[in-house]
Amino acid sequence: MAGSRRLALPRRAQVEADADGQPQTVQGRAVDAIRETWLLEDRWWTDEPLRRRYWEVVGTGGVNRVVFHDLIEGGWWLQR
């Protein structure tokens, strides 16, 4: 389909986490609260499995964000 694009593609994120892996800052802004966290394990039967720890955080000013840490390749990503 010409002109179509995927929605909600993750973008690289700058995250500082504590020793337990919990985000303390996202994109340079303090995390005021963790609303939810979950683990996604998918495609384990393929050559390209997914294993990610997601965090829904509330940052300074009440901004809600979802970030994830790629547990296979490393790195943090901003989902929205």
FIMI-989925 format. One record per residue (C-alpha): z, y, x; residue number from 1. Coordinates in steps of 0.05 Angstrom, whole numbers. Example, Ala and Ser with C-alpha at 12.3 -4.5 7.8 and 13.67 -1.06 7.14 Angstrom:
# FIMI-989925
site w->156, v->-90, u->246, resi->1
site w->143, v->-21, u->273, resi->2
***
This chain:
# FIMI-989925
site w->0, v->0, u->0, resi->1
site w->-22, v->64, u->32, resi->2
site w->31, v->117, u->38, resi->3
site w->88, v->70, u->21, resi->4
site w->151, v->68, u->63, resi->5
site w->215, v->28, u->65, resi->6
site w->276, v->63, u->38, resi->7
site w->344, v->67, u->71, resi->8
site w->322, v->45, u->141, resi->9
site w->382, v->47, u->187, resi->10
site w->385, v->99, u->242, resi->11
site w->422, v->96, u->308, resi->12
site w->491, v->124, u->302, resi->13
site w->541, v->151, u->351, resi->14
site w->607, v->117, u->335, resi->15
site w->673, v->115, u->372, resi->16
site w->715, v->55, u->352, resi->17
site w->785, v->33, u->368, resi->18
site w->804, v->-32, u->403, resi->19
site w->797, v->-70, u->337, resi->20
site w->727, v->-44, u->326, resi->21
site w->746, v->4, u->270, resi->22
site w->706, v->69, u->271, resi->23
site w->746, v->131, u->291, resi->24
site w->688, v->180, u->294, resi->25
site w->617, v->178, u->266, resi->26
site w->565, v->226, u->293, resi->27
site w->621, v->266, u->325, resi->28
site w->661, v->275, u->261, resi->29
site w->730, v->244, u->250, resi->30
site w->738, v->187, u->201, resi->31
site w->792, v->205, u->151, resi->32
site w->792, v->139, u->113, resi->33
site w->761, v->70, u->111, resi->34
site w->741, v->53, u->40, resi->35
site w->715, v->-17, u->53, resi->36
site w->691, v->-65, u->107, resi->37
site w->650, v->-129, u->102, resi->38
site w->615, v->-179, u->146, resi->39
site w->542, v->-197, u->135, resi->40
site w->516, v->-262, u->164, resi->41
site w->445, v->-279, u->143, resi->42
site w->383, v->-315, u->168, resi->43
site w->428, v->-360, u->211, resi->44
site w->376, v->-415, u->203, resi->45
site w->321, v->-373, u->237, resi->46
site w->306, v->-350, u->307, resi->47
site w->329, v->-279, u->286, resi->48
site w->396, v->-284, u->252, resi->49
site w->435, v->-223, u->228, resi->50
site w->509, v->-213, u->240, resi->51
site w->536, v->-144, u->224, resi->52
site w->603, v->-113, u->208, resi->53
site w->595, v->-58, u->157, resi->54
site w->643, v->0, u->146, resi->55
site w->644, v->49, u->88, resi->56
site w->680, v->110, u->116, resi->57
site w->700, v->178, u->90, resi->58
site w->692, v->232, u->142, resi->59
site w->716, v->303, u->150, resi->60
site w->697, v->343, u->88, resi->61
site w->695, v->281, u->43, resi->62
site w->627, v->256, u->68, resi->63
site w->617, v->183, u->51, resi->64
site w->577, v->141, u->101, resi->65
site w->561, v->69, u->113, resi->66
site w->555, v->47, u->186, resi->67
site w->548, v->-21, u->216, resi->68
site w->559, v->-53, u->284, resi->69
site w->505, v->-103, u->303, resi->70
site w->547, v->-162, u->328, resi->71
site w->489, v->-197, u->360, resi->72
site w->451, v->-142, u->397, resi->73
site w->506, v->-89, u->398, resi->74
site w->500, v->-17, u->378, resi->75
site w->520, v->22, u->317, resi->76
site w->474, v->42, u->260, resi->77
site w->480, v->91, u->202, resi->78
site w->457, v->61, u->136, resi->79
site w->461, v->124, u->93, resi->80
***
